[in-house]
């Protein structure tokens, strides 16, 4: 499946804006991405296994908050990250 990476996380993907993903659930997809791009999952998922507040994940343009969301190989996953600071 196609996974679109936000600019702030592209340092984990060697600058790639889009990567190929594999997984039957959103959680499995993120675990597999972390195996290929170490550290990226921690930037999206907190210690309680919840999507961080500043991260939005969309599957086929619909926002998802559940890591158990079932995925299909033809899905498109877009990760968005809010920027903050002063």
Buried (B, 14 or more C-beta within 10 A) or exposed (E): BEBBBBEBBBEBBEEEEEBEBBBEBBBBBBBBBBEEBEEBBEBBBEEEEEBEEEBBBBBEEEEBEEBEBEBEEEBBBBBEBEEEEE
